[in-house]
Amino acid sequence: MLFASRMLAGFANANISTAQAYVADITPPAERAGRMGLVGAAFNLGFIVGFPIGGVLSSLLGNQAPVLFAAALSLVNGLAALVILPESYPKEVRPPVGEGLSARPWEVLRTTLRNLRRFWKRPALSRVFTAFFIYTVAFSIIHVTFVEYFRDVLHLPPAERGFVFMFIGIVGAITQGTLVKRLVRRWGESRVIEIGLASLAAGLGSIPFLRTFALVYIGAFFIALGNSLVMPSVMAVVSRRSRDHEQGVAMGVTQSLGSLGRIIGPPYGGFTYAQINLYFPFLSAAAMALTALGIHASRPKLATVLPDAPHPAPDESR
């Protein structure tokens, strides 16, 4: 039942790429990194608030309470989107739906692989996709190893472990809500991606050498900062290098790569933590982040925005 529920939640997470495509539709290309950052900041704020709410509900009402509360929030969110959210891409300029929309799992998989291959062949996107995939593997390793490391090495109780993850969410919300837009305006998305990968590598590589609860926050800061710089900047780059009618597919392909990275990272982290030593997952993840940085830094200079027929902007006052 646990695996089945997580599978359903994973299917529903496809709305993330749809939300990012919506933001791309209503935002000029030069401002997309900042808007994507706001989406990430909202996610991080939910991350911050969700932990204490779940803990309180679980303590007062039992383990089912936070799950049912989250389900109710999702229902309210869906109804709000249905009622108050205007369509971002006017119907009169929308391209034909085309083929590939099938309920059959193998057809969905084939369409996903076809889209991935089509976008990966583009020189403007292939290096970004490669770096993003490696980065996702590296970052997702901490989902397993952080908790184990805190327990085995630092002997932290659950409450203090939760504070570390809350701190990561706070840093992410501040970075994506205020810093990303300014850095992109100054240096551009590609340079911000490289700064983020360098920060992530520094944070991951420092964890084995931070042996107190207070010092761990230093490593957590650089990890959160790196993740918060990379994610919205990558989404902005992919959006700028895709045509208007491709925004949803481009975001979906990017999220698919991220999902694949999250499939590989946690079991790799858990296996190497248990079979090699406590520090290897962090050091190897730092090496992955540096590899992603090298791949992305070797990019050729390419035009960032593809030409396309303009379409009317939605009325955001709605």
N, C-alpha and C positions, 0 to 999 in steps of 0.2 A: 504493500500500500504506500509506503514511503517513496519508493522508486516511481510508482505510478503517479503520485501527486507531484513529484518533482518534474516528471516528464510533461505533465499538463502545464505546470508553471513555465517550463522552458518553451513550450509552444506559444504560450501567451506573451512571452518576452519578445516575440517578434514585433510587438507594438513599439519597441524602442527605436528600431530603424524607421518605422513609419513616422514617429514623432520627429526624428531627426530630418527626415525628408520634408515634413511639414515646415519645420523651421527654415530649411534651405529654400523652400518655395517662396516664403514671405520675406526673405532677407536678402539684401544686395550681397553679391559675392565678397566684397571687401569686409563686410561685417559678420560673416558667417562664423568665424572662429569665436568671436565674442558671444554670439547667440548660442552656439553649441556649448560654450562654457557655462552659460546660464542654465542650460538643460542639465549639465553635469552637476552644477551647484545645487539645483533642486533635488537631484538624486542623492547627493551627499547629505543634504539637510534631512531628507527622509531617513537616511542611514543613521544619522545622529539621533533623531527622535525615536526611531523604531526600536532601538535596543532598550532604552529605559521603559518604553510603553510595554514591550513584550515581557520584560522582566517583572514589572508590577502586575500585569494581568495574570501572568503565570503563577506568581506568588499568591495572589488573592483568590483566583478563580480556577486554577488548574492549567495544565499544559494545553488543553484544547482552546482556551480563551483567546490567546494571541492569534491563533490560526483563524478562528472564526471572525475575529475583529479585522484581520487583514483581508479576508474574503469580502466582508461588508464594505471596507474601504475601496476595494477594487470595483465592486458593483456600483457604488456611488460615483466613482471616477468615470466608469464607462458611461453611465447615464449623463453625467455632466458633459462629456465629450460629444455625446449624441445630440444634446439639446442646445448647448451654447457655443460649440466650436464650429466656425464657418469652414467651408471647403476651401483648401488652399490653392487648388489648381482648377480654374474654371472649366466647366464641362465642354464649352465650345472650342477650346484649344487642346483638349485632352487627346492624346494619340489613341489609336485603336488598342483594345485590351490585348489582342494577339493571342498566341497559343501558350500553353503551359500551365493554365490555371486548372488544376485537376485535384480532386480529393484523394486520388490514389497515391500512396506514399512513394512508390517507385517513380511516378511521374514527377512528383514534387522534387525528389532527390535529383532526377535527371535534369530538371529545369535549373535547380540550384547549381549543379556542376557546370551546366552550359553557360550560365551567367558568369560564374566565377572564371571560367576559361576565357570568356569573351573580354571581360574587364582586365584580366591578368595580362593579356596580350598587348595591352596599351602601354607603351614605354612610360607615359606620364604617371601610371598607377602601379606598375609591377614592383618597383622598389619600395614604394610606400606600403603596399600590401605585404611584402616579404618582411619588412621591418616591423610592421604592426603585428603580424602573426608571431614573430619571435618575441616581441615585447609582451604579448598577451600570455604566452607560455611562461615567461620569466615572472611576470607579476602574479599570475594565478598560483604559483608555487607557494606563496605565503599563506594562502587560504588554509592549507593544512599545517605547514611547518611552524607558523607563528604560534598557534595554540600549543602545539607539542613542545616547542622550544621554551615558551613561557613557563610551562608546567615542569619540564624536566630539568632545565638549567637555572631558571630564575625562581622557581617554586612559587609562582604567583597564583593566588586564588582566582576563581572565575570573575569576581567583580573587578579586580585590577586588570585582568586581561580585557574585559569589556571596555575599560577606560582607554586602553591603548587603541582599540578599534574606533572608539568614539573620537579620539584625538585625530586619527587618520581622516575620519569624516569631516571634522571641523576644518582641518587644513585644506582638504579638498574643496569644501564649500567656499572658503575664503578665496582660494586660488582661482577656482573656475568662475566665481562670481565677480571678482574684481581685477585679478592680475592678468588673466589670459588675454583679454582684449587689449590691454596696454602693451603687453610684450609683443603681440602680433603686429600691432600698429608700428612698433619701433623696428622689429627685426624680421617680420614675416612668419608664416606658419611653419615653414620648413626648419628655420633656425630654432623656433620654439620647440619643435619636436625633438631636435637634437639636444637642446638644454634639458628637456624632460627625461630623455633616455640616459643622459649623463647623471642626472640627479637620482634616477631610479637605481642605476648601477652603484652609485656611492652609498645609497641607503641600504641596499641588499648586501653589499660587500662588507658593510660596517657591523651588521648585526652580531656575527660571532665574536666580535671584540668588545661589545658593550655588555658588561656583565652585571649591571645593576638596573633596577626598575627605572630610575630617573634617566640613565643614559640611553635606554632603549628608545625613549621619546625622540632622541636625536636621529637615530636610524629611521624611525617611523615617520618623522617629518620629511626627510628626503625622499622616502618611498612615496608618501602621499603627494608631495609636490611634483615628483616626476610623473606619476600617474595622471595627476590633474592637468598637467601641461600637455601630455601626449594625446590623450583621448580626444578632447575637442579640436585640437589642431589637426589631427589625422582626419577626423570627420569633415572639417572645413576644406582640407586639401582634396579629399575624394569628391566632395560636393563641387568644388570649383573646377575640377578636371572631368566632370561628367556633364552631359547636356541636361537641359531643363527637364525633359520628359523621362530621364533616366534616374532622377534623384532617389526614388524609392528603391529601385533595384540596386543602385550603387550602395546605398546605406545598408540594404539587406545583405549584399555580398560582404561588406566590411564586417557586419555583425556576425555573419557565418564564419568568417575567419577567426573572429574573436572567440566564438563558441568552440571552434575546433581547438584553439589554443587552451581554452579552459578545460577541455576534455583531457589534454595531454599533461598540463602542468601539475594539477593536484596529485594524480597517482605517481608521477615522476618524483615529486617532492617527498611524498610519503615513503616511497620505496627507497630512495637514496638516503633519507633521514634514518630509516631503520636498518638498512643493510650496509651503508658505508660509514657515515658518522653524522653527528648532529649539525655540523657546519657546512657540509658539502652542498646541500640544496641551496643555501644562501649564496655561497661563493659561485656555484655554477650558474645560478640565476643572474648574478651580477655580470658574469661573462657573457650570458645571452644578451643582456641589455646592451653591453658594449658592442657585441656583434651586430645587433640591430642598428646601433648608432653608426658603425662603420659602413653598413650597407646603405643606410639612408644618406650619409654624408657624401657618398660617392655618386650621388644622383647627377644626371646631366641637367643642364639648364633648359627648362621647357616652359612653354606658355602655360599659365595656370588656369585660364578660363577658356572653355571651348565655346565657339560661336553657336548660337541657336536662335530660333525665331522667338522674339519677345512675346510674352503673354501678359494680360492685365494682372496687376497686383490685387490681391484680395483686400476687401475693406476691413482693416484691422480694428476699426472702431466698433465693429460688431462684436 
